[in-house]
Amino acid sequence: MTTQDDSAIRNAAARANTSSPQAPEPVVEEADTRSSTQVAIDEGKEIAGVVAVAVILVLLLRTLLFQPFTIPSASMEPNLYQGDYIIVSKWNYGISKYSLPIALPIIQGRLFDTSPKRGDVVVFKLPRDNKTDFIKRVVGLPGDRVQMKHDQLYINDQAVPNTLIGPVPAEDAKLISGLDTATEYSESLPNGRTHLMQDMVKDGPVDDTDVFVVPAHHYFMMGDNRDNSEDSRFPMATGGVDYVPEENLEGRAIMVLLSWKEGSSLWKPWTWLNFHWDRFFKGIK
């Protein structure tokens, strides 16, 4: 005889059996039937693919966007110092064959050309060999008349205004003037851009020059360290820079990322933190 309680128990058990989850089916993994040689080859292909993508990205970055350079001399003091590690924007003036790690003759002139502005600090290939990287300030544009007279810069027969700031330390001054200081000025170019420059000696070798008339598609470059700069005041015939063709422009210097003190080297790990800490992330005017 079945009681009401027995029936209820059987119904509850049936419901429990019906609603209980089914056990998952076991996953069967396929065995890797490749030989060890084939596995090594496939992994090598993967690694090569990753490396190739990384190389392409780095080349695109260096070619089209930004590239680092290290300042090797004092020619741009008091704005850039030897040991400064700078970032150069590659896209400001378009692309030429010198924008690439290897100059390709198939690119003639500049693609997407944009002219530099007076006062830009520019990295360019030295015209006499088209290989050496130089950095100077754009002073003369195509068609300009540029001259130095008694330490005074003239552009288009107008004296460029400058304001005396005072003496500043300059180690290279000893070789030129016998002193350990230079005189710093603030100079204002015709387009209103102002920058610092320094002078070490009055009426130096290129403090009085003839008039330079800048040819079409060329630029007149000068260093901010006026008595210690190999620039467009020196003709190519004497080993100088001369006028710089527009296709030789590589990019505009925009920032000092960091700056190493003299004697620092990648081959001397104990000097890796030998920085000028006050020059980190310093904009270039």
NUSE-474321 format. One record per residue (C-alpha): residue number from 1; x, y, z. Coordinates in steps of 0.05 Angstrom, whole numbers, m for minus. Each point is the difference from the previous one (the first is absolute). Last residue first. Example, Ala and Ser with C-alpha at 12.3 -4.5 7.8 and 13.67 -1.06 7.14 Angstrom:
<pts>
<pt><seq>2</seq><xx>273</xx><yy>m21</yy><zz>143</zz></pt>
<pt><seq>1</seq><xx>m27</xx><yy>m69</yy><zz>13</zz></pt>
</pts>
This chain:
<pts>
<pt><seq>285</seq><xx>1273</xx><yy>1533</yy><zz>m600</zz></pt>
<pt><seq>284</seq><xx>14</xx><yy>m72</yy><zz>22</zz></pt>
<pt><seq>283</seq><xx>m43</xx><yy>m28</yy><zz>55</zz></pt>
<pt><seq>282</seq><xx>34</xx><yy>m32</yy><zz>60</zz></pt>
<pt><seq>281</seq><xx>m25</xx><yy>m70</yy><zz>18</zz></pt>
<pt><seq>280</seq><xx>60</xx><yy>m13</yy><zz>46</zz></pt>
<pt><seq>279</seq><xx>52</xx><yy>56</yy><zz>1</zz></pt>
<pt><seq>278</seq><xx>2</xx><yy>12</yy><zz>76</zz></pt>
<pt><seq>277</seq><xx>23</xx><yy>m71</yy><zz>13</zz></pt>
<pt><seq>276</seq><xx>66</xx><yy>9</yy><zz>m37</zz></pt>
<pt><seq>275</seq><xx>11</xx><yy>m75</yy><zz>2</zz></pt>
<pt><seq>274</seq><xx>52</xx><yy>m50</yy><zz>25</zz></pt>
<pt><seq>273</seq><xx>m51</xx><yy>m55</yy><zz>8</zz></pt>
<pt><seq>272</seq><xx>33</xx><yy>m45</yy><zz>m52</zz></pt>
<pt><seq>271</seq><xx>70</xx><yy>16</yy><zz>25</zz></pt>
<pt><seq>270</seq><xx>11</xx><yy>m65</yy><zz>40</zz></pt>
<pt><seq>269</seq><xx>m22</xx><yy>m40</yy><zz>m61</zz></pt>
<pt><seq>268</seq><xx>61</xx><yy>24</yy><zz>m39</zz></pt>
<pt><seq>267</seq><xx>m8</xx><yy>m26</yy><zz>m72</zz></pt>
<pt><seq>266</seq><xx>m62</xx><yy>41</yy><zz>m9</zz></pt>
<pt><seq>265</seq><xx>43</xx><yy>61</yy><zz>15</zz></pt>
<pt><seq>264</seq><xx>3</xx><yy>60</yy><zz>45</zz></pt>
<pt><seq>263</seq><xx>65</xx><yy>40</yy><zz>1</zz></pt>
<pt><seq>262</seq><xx>m33</xx><yy>68</yy><zz>m8</zz></pt>
<pt><seq>261</seq><xx>m68</xx><yy>3</yy><zz>33</zz></pt>
<pt><seq>260</seq><xx>m60</xx><yy>m32</yy><zz>m33</zz></pt>
<pt><seq>259</seq><xx>m63</xx><yy>39</yy><zz>m19</zz></pt>
<pt><seq>258</seq><xx>m73</xx><yy>m21</yy><zz>m4</zz></pt>
<pt><seq>257</seq><xx>m59</xx><yy>6</yy><zz>m47</zz></pt>
<pt><seq>256</seq><xx>21</xx><yy>68</yy><zz>m28</zz></pt>
<pt><seq>255</seq><xx>m60</xx><yy>18</yy><zz>m42</zz></pt>
<pt><seq>254</seq><xx>m25</xx><yy>26</yy><zz>m68</zz></pt>
<pt><seq>253</seq><xx>56</xx><yy>m6</yy><zz>m51</zz></pt>
<pt><seq>252</seq><xx>m31</xx><yy>8</yy><zz>m69</zz></pt>
<pt><seq>251</seq><xx>12</xx><yy>m53</yy><zz>m54</zz></pt>
<pt><seq>250</seq><xx>44</xx><yy>m31</yy><zz>m52</zz></pt>
<pt><seq>249</seq><xx>15</xx><yy>59</yy><zz>m46</zz></pt>
<pt><seq>248</seq><xx>47</xx><yy>m20</yy><zz>m58</zz></pt>
<pt><seq>247</seq><xx>m56</xx><yy>7</yy><zz>m51</zz></pt>
<pt><seq>246</seq><xx>m5</xx><yy>74</yy><zz>16</zz></pt>
<pt><seq>245</seq><xx>72</xx><yy>12</yy><zz>m23</zz></pt>
<pt><seq>244</seq><xx>46</xx><yy>29</yy><zz>54</zz></pt>
<pt><seq>243</seq><xx>42</xx><yy>61</yy><zz>m19</zz></pt>
<pt><seq>242</seq><xx>74</xx><yy>m8</yy><zz>20</zz></pt>
<pt><seq>241</seq><xx>20</xx><yy>m50</yy><zz>53</zz></pt>
<pt><seq>240</seq><xx>75</xx><yy>10</yy><zz>0</zz></pt>
<pt><seq>239</seq><xx>59</xx><yy>m40</yy><zz>m27</zz></pt>
<pt><seq>238</seq><xx>34</xx><yy>59</yy><zz>m34</zz></pt>
<pt><seq>237</seq><xx>m36</xx><yy>m10</yy><zz>m67</zz></pt>
<pt><seq>236</seq><xx>m65</xx><yy>m13</yy><zz>38</zz></pt>
<pt><seq>235</seq><xx>m2</xx><yy>73</yy><zz>21</zz></pt>
<pt><seq>234</seq><xx>1</xx><yy>20</yy><zz>74</zz></pt>
<pt><seq>233</seq><xx>m54</xx><yy>49</yy><zz>22</zz></pt>
<pt><seq>232</seq><xx>m49</xx><yy>m57</yy><zz>m10</zz></pt>
<pt><seq>231</seq><xx>23</xx><yy>m34</yy><zz>64</zz></pt>
<pt><seq>230</seq><xx>61</xx><yy>m24</yy><zz>39</zz></pt>
<pt><seq>229</seq><xx>m15</xx><yy>29</yy><zz>69</zz></pt>
<pt><seq>228</seq><xx>47</xx><yy>24</yy><zz>54</zz></pt>
<pt><seq>227</seq><xx>m2</xx><yy>76</yy><zz>m4</zz></pt>
<pt><seq>226</seq><xx>m75</xx><yy>5</yy><zz>m8</zz></pt>
<pt><seq>225</seq><xx>m22</xx><yy>m51</yy><zz>51</zz></pt>
<pt><seq>224</seq><xx>m72</xx><yy>2</yy><zz>m24</zz></pt>
<pt><seq>223</seq><xx>21</xx><yy>m36</yy><zz>m63</zz></pt>
<pt><seq>222</seq><xx>m21</xx><yy>27</yy><zz>m68</zz></pt>
<pt><seq>221</seq><xx>m37</xx><yy>m28</yy><zz>m60</zz></pt>
<pt><seq>220</seq><xx>m17</xx><yy>34</yy><zz>m66</zz></pt>
<pt><seq>219</seq><xx>m53</xx><yy>m39</yy><zz>m39</zz></pt>
<pt><seq>218</seq><xx>m8</xx><yy>m25</yy><zz>m71</zz></pt>
<pt><seq>217</seq><xx>m58</xx><yy>m12</yy><zz>m49</zz></pt>
<pt><seq>216</seq><xx>17</xx><yy>65</yy><zz>m36</zz></pt>
<pt><seq>215</seq><xx>69</xx><yy>28</yy><zz>15</zz></pt>
<pt><seq>214</seq><xx>16</xx><yy>39</yy><zz>64</zz></pt>
<pt><seq>213</seq><xx>37</xx><yy>65</yy><zz>m15</zz></pt>
<pt><seq>212</seq><xx>60</xx><yy>4</yy><zz>48</zz></pt>
<pt><seq>211</seq><xx>27</xx><yy>71</yy><zz>9</zz></pt>
<pt><seq>210</seq><xx>75</xx><yy>0</yy><zz>16</zz></pt>
<pt><seq>209</seq><xx>22</xx><yy>m15</yy><zz>70</zz></pt>
<pt><seq>208</seq><xx>21</xx><yy>32</yy><zz>66</zz></pt>
<pt><seq>207</seq><xx>m9</xx><yy>m42</yy><zz>63</zz></pt>
<pt><seq>206</seq><xx>26</xx><yy>m60</yy><zz>m39</zz></pt>
<pt><seq>205</seq><xx>73</xx><yy>0</yy><zz>22</zz></pt>
<pt><seq>204</seq><xx>m15</xx><yy>36</yy><zz>66</zz></pt>
<pt><seq>203</seq><xx>m16</xx><yy>74</yy><zz>6</zz></pt>
<pt><seq>202</seq><xx>m14</xx><yy>m2</yy><zz>75</zz></pt>
<pt><seq>201</seq><xx>12</xx><yy>m65</yy><zz>37</zz></pt>
<pt><seq>200</seq><xx>m44</xx><yy>m50</yy><zz>35</zz></pt>
<pt><seq>199</seq><xx>m71</xx><yy>12</yy><zz>m23</zz></pt>
<pt><seq>198</seq><xx>m62</xx><yy>m36</yy><zz>24</zz></pt>
<pt><seq>197</seq><xx>m71</xx><yy>m12</yy><zz>m25</zz></pt>
<pt><seq>196</seq><xx>m68</xx><yy>m4</yy><zz>33</zz></pt>
<pt><seq>195</seq><xx>m64</xx><yy>m3</yy><zz>m40</zz></pt>
<pt><seq>194</seq><xx>m57</xx><yy>45</yy><zz>m21</zz></pt>
<pt><seq>193</seq><xx>m51</xx><yy>m10</yy><zz>m56</zz></pt>
<pt><seq>192</seq><xx>m32</xx><yy>65</yy><zz>m24</zz></pt>
<pt><seq>191</seq><xx>1</xx><yy>m16</yy><zz>m75</zz></pt>
<pt><seq>190</seq><xx>59</xx><yy>47</yy><zz>m10</zz></pt>
<pt><seq>189</seq><xx>44</xx><yy>m38</yy><zz>50</zz></pt>
<pt><seq>188</seq><xx>8</xx><yy>23</yy><zz>73</zz></pt>
<pt><seq>187</seq><xx>66</xx><yy>m17</yy><zz>34</zz></pt>
<pt><seq>186</seq><xx>11</xx><yy>m6</yy><zz>75</zz></pt>
<pt><seq>185</seq><xx>73</xx><yy>7</yy><zz>16</zz></pt>
<pt><seq>184</seq><xx>52</xx><yy>m39</yy><zz>40</zz></pt>
<pt><seq>183</seq><xx>73</xx><yy>21</yy><zz>6</zz></pt>
<pt><seq>182</seq><xx>49</xx><yy>m58</yy><zz>6</zz></pt>
<pt><seq>181</seq><xx>40</xx><yy>m24</yy><zz>60</zz></pt>
<pt><seq>180</seq><xx>63</xx><yy>m41</yy><zz>14</zz></pt>
<pt><seq>179</seq><xx>48</xx><yy>51</yy><zz>m31</zz></pt>
<pt><seq>178</seq><xx>57</xx><yy>m11</yy><zz>m49</zz></pt>
<pt><seq>177</seq><xx>m43</xx><yy>28</yy><zz>m56</zz></pt>
<pt><seq>176</seq><xx>m5</xx><yy>m59</yy><zz>m48</zz></pt>
<pt><seq>175</seq><xx>26</xx><yy>m63</yy><zz>34</zz></pt>
<pt><seq>174</seq><xx>m20</xx><yy>25</yy><zz>69</zz></pt>
<pt><seq>173</seq><xx>m71</xx><yy>13</yy><zz>m26</zz></pt>
<pt><seq>172</seq><xx>m11</xx><yy>m75</yy><zz>m8</zz></pt>
<pt><seq>171</seq><xx>m16</xx><yy>m6</yy><zz>74</zz></pt>
<pt><seq>170</seq><xx>m55</xx><yy>52</yy><zz>m2</zz></pt>
<pt><seq>169</seq><xx>m28</xx><yy>28</yy><zz>65</zz></pt>
<pt><seq>168</seq><xx>m48</xx><yy>59</yy><zz>m11</zz></pt>
<pt><seq>167</seq><xx>12</xx><yy>75</yy><zz>m3</zz></pt>
<pt><seq>166</seq><xx>m58</xx><yy>48</yy><zz>m8</zz></pt>
<pt><seq>165</seq><xx>m71</xx><yy>8</yy><zz>m28</zz></pt>
<pt><seq>164</seq><xx>12</xx><yy>50</yy><zz>m56</zz></pt>
<pt><seq>163</seq><xx>m61</xx><yy>9</yy><zz>m45</zz></pt>
<pt><seq>162</seq><xx>0</xx><yy>m13</yy><zz>m74</zz></pt>
<pt><seq>161</seq><xx>m36</xx><yy>31</yy><zz>m59</zz></pt>
<pt><seq>160</seq><xx>15</xx><yy>m27</yy><zz>m70</zz></pt>
<pt><seq>159</seq><xx>30</xx><yy>56</yy><zz>m41</zz></pt>
<pt><seq>158</seq><xx>m37</xx><yy>10</yy><zz>m66</zz></pt>
<pt><seq>157</seq><xx>34</xx><yy>m8</yy><zz>m67</zz></pt>
<pt><seq>156</seq><xx>m44</xx><yy>m59</yy><zz>m19</zz></pt>
<pt><seq>155</seq><xx>24</xx><yy>m36</yy><zz>63</zz></pt>
<pt><seq>154</seq><xx>58</xx><yy>31</yy><zz>38</zz></pt>
<pt><seq>153</seq><xx>35</xx><yy>m34</yy><zz>59</zz></pt>
<pt><seq>152</seq><xx>46</xx><yy>45</yy><zz>41</zz></pt>
<pt><seq>151</seq><xx>69</xx><yy>m25</yy><zz>22</zz></pt>
<pt><seq>150</seq><xx>34</xx><yy>58</yy><zz>m38</zz></pt>
<pt><seq>149</seq><xx>m40</xx><yy>m12</yy><zz>m63</zz></pt>
<pt><seq>148</seq><xx>m29</xx><yy>m69</yy><zz>m14</zz></pt>
<pt><seq>147</seq><xx>m42</xx><yy>m8</yy><zz>m63</zz></pt>
<pt><seq>146</seq><xx>m62</xx><yy>m34</yy><zz>m27</zz></pt>
<pt><seq>145</seq><xx>m41</xx><yy>20</yy><zz>m61</zz></pt>
<pt><seq>144</seq><xx>m62</xx><yy>m43</yy><zz>m6</zz></pt>
<pt><seq>143</seq><xx>m24</xx><yy>m31</yy><zz>m66</zz></pt>
<pt><seq>142</seq><xx>m13</xx><yy>m69</yy><zz>30</zz></pt>
<pt><seq>141</seq><xx>m3</xx><yy>6</yy><zz>76</zz></pt>
<pt><seq>140</seq><xx>57</xx><yy>21</yy><zz>46</zz></pt>
<pt><seq>139</seq><xx>7</xx><yy>m13</yy><zz>74</zz></pt>
<pt><seq>138</seq><xx>m19</xx><yy>m73</yy><zz>8</zz></pt>
<pt><seq>137</seq><xx>35</xx><yy>m25</yy><zz>63</zz></pt>
<pt><seq>136</seq><xx>52</xx><yy>m55</yy><zz>m1</zz></pt>
<pt><seq>135</seq><xx>6</xx><yy>m76</yy><zz>7</zz></pt>
<pt><seq>134</seq><xx>45</xx><yy>m43</yy><zz>m44</zz></pt>
<pt><seq>133</seq><xx>m5</xx><yy>m74</yy><zz>m19</zz></pt>
<pt><seq>132</seq><xx>57</xx><yy>m24</yy><zz>m45</zz></pt>
<pt><seq>131</seq><xx>m20</xx><yy>m39</yy><zz>m63</zz></pt>
<pt><seq>130</seq><xx>m15</xx><yy>48</yy><zz>m57</zz></pt>
<pt><seq>129</seq><xx>75</xx><yy>10</yy><zz>m8</zz></pt>
<pt><seq>128</seq><xx>9</xx><yy>75</yy><zz>m15</zz></pt>
<pt><seq>127</seq><xx>m73</xx><yy>16</yy><zz>15</zz></pt>
<pt><seq>126</seq><xx>2</xx><yy>m21</yy><zz>73</zz></pt>
<pt><seq>125</seq><xx>m65</xx><yy>m38</yy><zz>12</zz></pt>
<pt><seq>124</seq><xx>m50</xx><yy>39</yy><zz>41</zz></pt>
<pt><seq>123</seq><xx>m26</xx><yy>8</yy><zz>71</zz></pt>
<pt><seq>122</seq><xx>m38</xx><yy>65</yy><zz>10</zz></pt>
<pt><seq>121</seq><xx>m10</xx><yy>52</yy><zz>55</zz></pt>
<pt><seq>120</seq><xx>m56</xx><yy>44</yy><zz>m27</zz></pt>
<pt><seq>119</seq><xx>14</xx><yy>75</yy><zz>4</zz></pt>
<pt><seq>118</seq><xx>m27</xx><yy>18</yy><zz>m69</zz></pt>
<pt><seq>117</seq><xx>m54</xx><yy>m50</yy><zz>m17</zz></pt>
<pt><seq>116</seq><xx>11</xx><yy>m64</yy><zz>m37</zz></pt>
<pt><seq>115</seq><xx>m36</xx><yy>m11</yy><zz>m66</zz></pt>
<pt><seq>114</seq><xx>m52</xx><yy>m55</yy><zz>m6</zz></pt>
<pt><seq>113</seq><xx>10</xx><yy>m54</yy><zz>m53</zz></pt>
<pt><seq>112</seq><xx>m49</xx><yy>m58</yy><zz>m3</zz></pt>
<pt><seq>111</seq><xx>54</xx><yy>m38</yy><zz>m38</zz></pt>
<pt><seq>110</seq><xx>68</xx><yy>33</yy><zz>m6</zz></pt>
<pt><seq>109</seq><xx>51</xx><yy>3</yy><zz>m57</zz></pt>
<pt><seq>108</seq><xx>10</xx><yy>m65</yy><zz>m38</zz></pt>
<pt><seq>107</seq><xx>m15</xx><yy>m67</yy><zz>33</zz></pt>
<pt><seq>106</seq><xx>26</xx><yy>m57</yy><zz>m44</zz></pt>
<pt><seq>105</seq><xx>71</xx><yy>16</yy><zz>24</zz></pt>
<pt><seq>104</seq><xx>m12</xx><yy>m36</yy><zz>66</zz></pt>
<pt><seq>103</seq><xx>39</xx><yy>27</yy><zz>59</zz></pt>
<pt><seq>102</seq><xx>5</xx><yy>m56</yy><zz>52</zz></pt>
<pt><seq>101</seq><xx>m30</xx><yy>12</yy><zz>69</zz></pt>
<pt><seq>100</seq><xx>m54</xx><yy>40</yy><zz>m36</zz></pt>
<pt><seq>99</seq><xx>m14</xx><yy>75</yy><zz>9</zz></pt>
<pt><seq>98</seq><xx>60</xx><yy>13</yy><zz>m45</zz></pt>
<pt><seq>97</seq><xx>m39</xx><yy>m23</yy><zz>m61</zz></pt>
<pt><seq>96</seq><xx>m50</xx><yy>56</yy><zz>15</zz></pt>
<pt><seq>95</seq><xx>m63</xx><yy>3</yy><zz>41</zz></pt>
<pt><seq>94</seq><xx>m42</xx><yy>59</yy><zz>23</zz></pt>
<pt><seq>93</seq><xx>26</xx><yy>61</yy><zz>38</zz></pt>
<pt><seq>92</seq><xx>m34</xx><yy>m12</yy><zz>68</zz></pt>
<pt><seq>91</seq><xx>m3</xx><yy>m76</yy><zz>m5</zz></pt>
<pt><seq>90</seq><xx>67</xx><yy>m20</yy><zz>30</zz></pt>
<pt><seq>89</seq><xx>m7</xx><yy>31</yy><zz>69</zz></pt>
<pt><seq>88</seq><xx>68</xx><yy>m4</yy><zz>33</zz></pt>
<pt><seq>87</seq><xx>9</xx><yy>m23</yy><zz>72</zz></pt>
<pt><seq>86</seq><xx>64</xx><yy>20</yy><zz>36</zz></pt>
<pt><seq>85</seq><xx>53</xx><yy>m34</yy><zz>43</zz></pt>
<pt><seq>84</seq><xx>44</xx><yy>56</yy><zz>26</zz></pt>
<pt><seq>83</seq><xx>73</xx><yy>m23</yy><zz>9</zz></pt>
<pt><seq>82</seq><xx>31</xx><yy>64</yy><zz>m27</zz></pt>
<pt><seq>81</seq><xx>m47</xx><yy>57</yy><zz>17</zz></pt>
<pt><seq>80</seq><xx>m60</xx><yy>30</yy><zz>m35</zz></pt>
<pt><seq>79</seq><xx>m28</xx><yy>70</yy><zz>13</zz></pt>
<pt><seq>78</seq><xx>62</xx><yy>37</yy><zz>25</zz></pt>
<pt><seq>77</seq><xx>32</xx><yy>m30</yy><zz>m41</zz></pt>
<pt><seq>76</seq><xx>m15</xx><yy>m25</yy><zz>m70</zz></pt>
<pt><seq>75</seq><xx>72</xx><yy>m10</yy><zz>m25</zz></pt>
<pt><seq>74</seq><xx>22</xx><yy>m36</yy><zz>64</zz></pt>
<pt><seq>73</seq><xx>9</xx><yy>m69</yy><zz>m31</zz></pt>
<pt><seq>72</seq><xx>m28</xx><yy>m71</yy><zz>m7</zz></pt>
<pt><seq>71</seq><xx>m74</xx><yy>11</yy><zz>13</zz></pt>
<pt><seq>70</seq><xx>m33</xx><yy>m69</yy><zz>2</zz></pt>
<pt><seq>69</seq><xx>m58</xx><yy>m16</yy><zz>m48</zz></pt>
<pt><seq>68</seq><xx>m67</xx><yy>m34</yy><zz>10</zz></pt>
<pt><seq>67</seq><xx>m50</xx><yy>m9</yy><zz>m57</zz></pt>
<pt><seq>66</seq><xx>m75</xx><yy>16</yy><zz>m4</zz></pt>
<pt><seq>65</seq><xx>m58</xx><yy>m7</yy><zz>m48</zz></pt>
<pt><seq>64</seq><xx>5</xx><yy>m23</yy><zz>m72</zz></pt>
<pt><seq>63</seq><xx>67</xx><yy>m35</yy><zz>m9</zz></pt>
<pt><seq>62</seq><xx>18</xx><yy>m18</yy><zz>72</zz></pt>
<pt><seq>61</seq><xx>m71</xx><yy>m24</yy><zz>17</zz></pt>
<pt><seq>60</seq><xx>m8</xx><yy>m36</yy><zz>m66</zz></pt>
<pt><seq>59</seq><xx>67</xx><yy>m34</yy><zz>9</zz></pt>
<pt><seq>58</seq><xx>m18</xx><yy>m20</yy><zz>71</zz></pt>
<pt><seq>57</seq><xx>m68</xx><yy>m28</yy><zz>m22</zz></pt>
<pt><seq>56</seq><xx>33</xx><yy>m40</yy><zz>m57</zz></pt>
<pt><seq>55</seq><xx>52</xx><yy>m28</yy><zz>48</zz></pt>
<pt><seq>54</seq><xx>m54</xx><yy>m21</yy><zz>50</zz></pt>
<pt><seq>53</seq><xx>m42</xx><yy>m34</yy><zz>m54</zz></pt>
<pt><seq>52</seq><xx>62</xx><yy>m38</yy><zz>m25</zz></pt>
<pt><seq>51</seq><xx>18</xx><yy>m21</yy><zz>71</zz></pt>
<pt><seq>50</seq><xx>m71</xx><yy>m28</yy><zz>12</zz></pt>
<pt><seq>49</seq><xx>2</xx><yy>m37</yy><zz>m66</zz></pt>
<pt><seq>48</seq><xx>69</xx><yy>m28</yy><zz>14</zz></pt>
<pt><seq>47</seq><xx>m23</xx><yy>m25</yy><zz>68</zz></pt>
<pt><seq>46</seq><xx>m60</xx><yy>m35</yy><zz>m31</zz></pt>
<pt><seq>45</seq><xx>42</xx><yy>m31</yy><zz>m55</zz></pt>
<pt><seq>44</seq><xx>50</xx><yy>m26</yy><zz>51</zz></pt>
<pt><seq>43</seq><xx>m56</xx><yy>m31</yy><zz>39</zz></pt>
<pt><seq>42</seq><xx>m24</xx><yy>m36</yy><zz>m63</zz></pt>
<pt><seq>41</seq><xx>71</xx><yy>m25</yy><zz>m15</zz></pt>
<pt><seq>40</seq><xx>11</xx><yy>m24</yy><zz>71</zz></pt>
<pt><seq>39</seq><xx>m66</xx><yy>m38</yy><zz>m1</zz></pt>
<pt><seq>38</seq><xx>19</xx><yy>m31</yy><zz>m68</zz></pt>
<pt><seq>37</seq><xx>66</xx><yy>m24</yy><zz>28</zz></pt>
<pt><seq>36</seq><xx>m34</xx><yy>m29</yy><zz>62</zz></pt>
<pt><seq>35</seq><xx>m46</xx><yy>m39</yy><zz>m45</zz></pt>
<pt><seq>34</seq><xx>m72</xx><yy>21</yy><zz>m7</zz></pt>
<pt><seq>33</seq><xx>m54</xx><yy>m49</yy><zz>23</zz></pt>
<pt><seq>32</seq><xx>m27</xx><yy>45</yy><zz>54</zz></pt>
<pt><seq>31</seq><xx>m54</xx><yy>m44</yy><zz>32</zz></pt>
<pt><seq>30</seq><xx>m71</xx><yy>24</yy><zz>m5</zz></pt>
<pt><seq>29</seq><xx>m31</xx><yy>15</yy><zz>67</zz></pt>
<pt><seq>28</seq><xx>m64</xx><yy>m38</yy><zz>18</zz></pt>
<pt><seq>27</seq><xx>m44</xx><yy>40</yy><zz>45</zz></pt>
<pt><seq>26</seq><xx>m42</xx><yy>m44</yy><zz>47</zz></pt>
<pt><seq>25</seq><xx>m75</xx><yy>9</yy><zz>m4</zz></pt>
<pt><seq>24</seq><xx>m27</xx><yy>43</yy><zz>55</zz></pt>
<pt><seq>23</seq><xx>m42</xx><yy>m36</yy><zz>54</zz></pt>
<pt><seq>22</seq><xx>m74</xx><yy>16</yy><zz>m7</zz></pt>
<pt><seq>21</seq><xx>m29</xx><yy>50</yy><zz>48</zz></pt>
<pt><seq>20</seq><xx>m54</xx><yy>m24</yy><zz>50</zz></pt>
<pt><seq>19</seq><xx>m70</xx><yy>23</yy><zz>m19</zz></pt>
<pt><seq>18</seq><xx>m31</xx><yy>m69</yy><zz>m17</zz></pt>
<pt><seq>17</seq><xx>32</xx><yy>m37</yy><zz>59</zz></pt>
<pt><seq>16</seq><xx>m25</xx><yy>53</yy><zz>48</zz></pt>
<pt><seq>15</seq><xx>m70</xx><yy>m2</yy><zz>m29</zz></pt>
<pt><seq>14</seq><xx>m2</xx><yy>m76</yy><zz>6</zz></pt>
<pt><seq>13</seq><xx>24</xx><yy>4</yy><zz>72</zz></pt>
<pt><seq>12</seq><xx>m54</xx><yy>52</yy><zz>16</zz></pt>
<pt><seq>11</seq><xx>m54</xx><yy>m45</yy><zz>m31</zz></pt>
<pt><seq>10</seq><xx>23</xx><yy>m61</yy><zz>40</zz></pt>
<pt><seq>9</seq><xx>0</xx><yy>39</yy><zz>65</zz></pt>
<pt><seq>8</seq><xx>m70</xx><yy>27</yy><zz>m13</zz></pt>
<pt><seq>7</seq><xx>m26</xx><yy>m69</yy><zz>m14</zz></pt>
<pt><seq>6</seq><xx>29</xx><yy>m27</yy><zz>64</zz></pt>
<pt><seq>5</seq><xx>m32</xx><yy>57</yy><zz>40</zz></pt>
<pt><seq>4</seq><xx>m68</xx><yy>m13</yy><zz>m30</zz></pt>
<pt><seq>3</seq><xx>5</xx><yy>m73</yy><zz>22</zz></pt>
<pt><seq>2</seq><xx>10</xx><yy>m59</yy><zz>m44</zz></pt>
<pt><seq>1</seq><xx>m30</xx><yy>m66</yy><zz>23</zz></pt>
</pts>
